[in-house]
């Protein structure tokens, strides 16, 4: 299987080239990414537990799905594609905000991403892709915030960063 490229970007999200995903994470090159949060009508977030054979952050809990846009693909198209590939969900997504973060991992790789955060709504159980996702669960937003304080090591590094921004966004905006 051919390794996917990521889209290298400036801090203003202007594309400046492509790079193989693994190389971008080895070099900590700034690239475009997205994170999707799916909520149900009880205002709970669908969390996923990453598959055990992921090359970083295996078995850690994180947002519903996240990945990288492909060349020529809009943020929403990328979010919809990956949400269906990982969770078997089709729903309308809305982009909320974007920001840059940098998070090193113990294995020498670094996430350095301009992340586009999206939200969607869905009430059904997902049909998970077990090569990507170990498990899933619905969790109240406030419960996630509390659990992160008590059990920070069960969550991905980026989810802790993104969730804080997502939580404050929800506090200040009516969706």
Residue pairs with C-beta under 8 A, 6 or more apart in sequence:
3 20
3 21
3 22
4 20
4 21
4 68
4 70
5 18
5 19
5 20
5 21
5 70
5 71
6 18
6 19
6 20
6 21
6 24
6 29
6 31
6 32
6 33
6 68
7 15
7 17
7 18
7 31
7 32
7 68
7 69
7 70
7 71
8 15
8 16
8 17
8 18
8 19
8 24
8 29
8 30
8 31
9 15
9 16
9 30
9 31
9 32
9 114
10 16
10 30
11 30
11 100
11 114
13 32
13 98
13 114
15 32
18 71
19 27
19 29
19 31
21 68
22 109
23 29
24 31
24 112
25 109
25 110
25 111
26 108
26 109
26 110
28 102
28 104
28 110
28 112
29 112
30 100
30 112
30 113
30 114
31 68
31 112
31 113
31 114
32 68
32 69
32 113
32 114
32 116
33 66
33 67
33 68
33 69
33 111
33 113
33 114
33 115
33 116
34 66
34 67
34 68
34 69
34 75
34 78
34 79
34 82
34 115
34 116
34 117
34 118
35 63
35 65
35 66
35 115
35 116
35 117
35 118
35 158
35 162
36 63
36 64
36 65
36 66
36 79
36 82
36 83
36 93
36 118
36 119
36 120
37 45
37 46
37 63
37 64
37 117
37 118
37 119
37 120
37 166
38 45
38 46
38 64
38 83
38 87
38 89
38 91
38 119
38 120
38 121
38 122
39 45
39 46
39 119
39 120
39 121
39 122
40 46
40 121
40 122
40 123
40 138
41 121
41 123
42 138
42 140
43 140
43 141
44 138
44 139
44 140
44 141
45 63
45 64
45 138
45 139
45 140
45 141
45 144
46 64
46 87
46 122
46 126
46 136
46 137
46 138
47 61
47 62
47 63
47 64
47 136
47 137
47 138
47 139
47 144
48 61
48 62
48 63
48 64
48 65
48 86
48 87
48 128
48 133
48 134
48 135
48 136
49 59
49 60
49 61
49 62
49 133
49 134
49 135
49 136
49 137
50 57
50 58
50 59
50 60
50 61
50 62
50 132
50 133
50 134
50 156
51 58
51 59
51 130
51 131
51 132
51 133
51 134
52 58
52 59
52 134
53 131
54 132
55 107
55 109
56 105
56 107
56 109
57 105
57 156
57 157
59 134
60 154
60 155
60 156
60 159
61 154
61 155
61 156
61 159
62 155
62 156
62 158
62 159
63 159
63 162
63 163
63 166
64 83
64 87
64 89
65 79
65 82
65 83
65 86
65 87
66 82
66 115
66 158
67 78
67 82
67 86
68 78
69 75
69 77
69 78
69 116
70 78
73 81
75 95
75 116
75 118
76 93
76 95
76 118
79 93
79 116
79 118
79 120
80 90
80 93
83 89
83 90
83 91
83 93
83 120
84 90
85 129
85 132
86 128
86 129
86 132
86 133
87 126
87 127
87 128
87 129
87 133
87 136
88 126
88 127
88 128
88 129
89 120
89 122
89 124
89 126
89 127
91 120
91 121
91 122
92 120
92 121
93 118
93 119
93 120
94 118
94 119
94 120
95 116
95 117
95 118
96 117
96 118
96 119
96 166
96 169
96 173
97 117
97 165
97 169
98 114
98 115
98 116
98 117
99 114
99 115
99 117
99 165
100 112
100 113
100 114
100 115
101 111
101 112
101 113
101 115
101 158
101 161
101 162
102 110
102 111
102 112
102 113
103 110
103 111
103 112
103 157
103 158
103 161
104 110
104 111
105 111
105 157
111 157
111 158
113 158
115 158
115 162
117 162
117 165
117 166
117 169
119 175
126 136
128 135
128 136
139 147
141 167
141 170
144 163
145 163
145 167
147 154
148 155
148 160
148 163
152 160
155 163
